[in-house]
Amino acid sequence: MSDEERLQKALMTAHDEIRQLKGTVAALRDELERMRFEEREHIQTAVTGANEEIRQLKAGVVELRDQLELRESLFQEKLRAIDLQNHREKAALQETIARLREKLEELHERSECKPDRA
């Protein structure tokens, strides 16, 4: 085999190896791009899921706050009703006390006015 033939063979081998390496580089580049795309998809899915969870949690907080405010309002209303009832009962008891006091004073006056039967 002559030098020129060996050179041609080496050149063909080098070209073949370059072609294979270019194919490998292209395949690796495609694989890397596919992995990047999948990674972006996973990130987007995670972000979307997190945003949905945040939205649900915010809605839950609003709902719980509304329920708390409603319970507070109902509690205050019941408290006012109890206070009013207590005020009325107190007034009724004070009126009863006043009447009983008057009757007691009348009885006391009558007993003082009656002569002793001794």
C-alpha positions as CSV (number, residue, x, y, z in Angstrom):
1,M,0.0,0.0,0.0
2,S,1.4,3.3,-1.0
3,D,1.6,6.4,1.1
4,E,-1.1,8.0,-0.9
5,E,-3.4,5.1,-0.4
6,R,-2.6,5.1,3.3
7,L,-3.3,8.8,3.4
8,Q,-6.6,8.3,1.5
9,K,-7.6,5.5,3.9
10,A,-6.7,7.6,7.0
11,L,-8.5,10.5,5.5
12,M,-11.6,8.4,4.8
13,T,-11.4,7.0,8.3
14,A,-11.1,10.5,9.8
15,H,-14.0,11.7,7.7
16,D,-16.1,8.7,8.8
17,E,-15.2,9.3,12.4
18,I,-16.0,13.0,12.0
19,R,-19.4,12.1,10.5
20,Q,-20.1,9.7,13.4
21,L,-19.0,12.3,15.9
22,K,-21.3,14.9,14.3
23,G,-24.1,12.4,14.5
24,T,-23.3,11.7,18.1
25,V,-23.2,15.4,18.8
26,A,-26.5,16.0,17.1
27,A,-28.1,13.1,19.0
28,L,-26.7,14.4,22.3
29,R,-27.9,17.9,21.5
30,D,-31.4,16.6,20.7
31,E,-31.4,14.6,23.9
32,L,-30.3,17.6,25.9
33,E,-33.0,19.8,24.3
34,R,-35.6,17.1,25.1
35,M,-34.4,16.9,28.7
36,R,-34.6,20.7,29.0
37,F,-38.1,20.7,27.5
38,E,-39.2,18.0,30.0
39,E,-37.6,19.9,32.9
40,R,-39.4,23.1,31.9
41,E,-42.7,21.1,31.7
42,H,-42.1,19.7,35.2
43,I,-41.3,23.1,36.6
44,Q,-44.4,24.6,34.9
45,T,-46.5,21.8,36.3
46,A,-45.1,22.3,39.8
47,V,-45.6,26.1,39.6
48,T,-49.2,25.6,38.4
49,G,-49.9,23.1,41.1
50,A,-48.3,25.4,43.7
51,N,-50.4,28.4,42.4
52,E,-53.6,26.3,42.6
53,E,-52.8,25.2,46.1
54,I,-52.1,28.8,47.1
55,R,-55.4,29.9,45.6
56,Q,-57.3,27.1,47.5
57,L,-55.6,28.1,50.7
58,K,-56.4,31.7,50.3
59,A,-60.0,30.8,49.5
60,G,-60.0,28.6,52.7
61,V,-58.7,31.5,54.7
62,V,-61.4,33.8,53.4
63,E,-64.1,31.2,54.2
64,L,-62.7,30.6,57.7
65,R,-62.5,34.3,58.3
66,D,-66.1,34.8,57.2
67,Q,-67.2,31.9,59.5
68,L,-65.3,33.4,62.4
69,E,-66.9,36.8,61.8
70,L,-70.3,35.3,61.6
71,R,-69.8,33.4,64.8
72,E,-68.5,36.5,66.5
73,S,-71.6,38.4,65.3
74,L,-73.9,35.7,66.5
75,F,-72.1,35.6,69.9
76,Q,-72.4,39.4,70.3
77,E,-76.1,39.2,69.4
78,K,-76.6,36.5,72.0
79,L,-74.6,38.4,74.5
80,R,-76.8,41.5,73.9
81,A,-79.9,39.4,74.3
82,I,-78.7,38.0,77.6
83,D,-77.7,41.4,78.8
84,L,-81.2,42.7,77.9
85,Q,-82.8,39.8,79.6
86,N,-80.7,40.3,82.7
87,H,-81.6,44.0,82.7
88,R,-85.3,43.2,82.5
89,E,-85.0,40.6,85.3
90,K,-83.1,43.0,87.5
91,A,-85.8,45.7,86.9
92,A,-88.5,43.2,87.7
93,L,-86.7,42.0,90.8
94,Q,-86.1,45.6,91.9
95,E,-89.8,46.4,91.4
96,T,-90.8,43.3,93.4
97,I,-88.4,44.3,96.2
98,A,-89.9,47.8,96.2
99,R,-93.5,46.4,96.5
100,L,-92.5,44.0,99.2
101,R,-90.8,46.7,101.1
102,E,-93.9,48.9,100.8
103,K,-96.0,46.0,102.1
104,L,-93.6,45.3,104.9
105,E,-93.7,49.0,105.9
106,E,-97.5,49.0,105.8
107,L,-97.6,45.9,107.9
108,H,-95.1,47.4,110.3
109,E,-97.1,50.6,110.5
110,R,-100.3,48.7,111.1
111,S,-98.7,46.7,113.9
112,E,-97.5,49.9,115.5
113,C,-100.9,51.5,115.2
114,K,-102.8,48.6,116.9
115,P,-103.0,48.8,120.7
116,D,-101.5,46.1,122.7
117,R,-104.0,43.7,124.0
118,A,-102.2,42.9,127.1
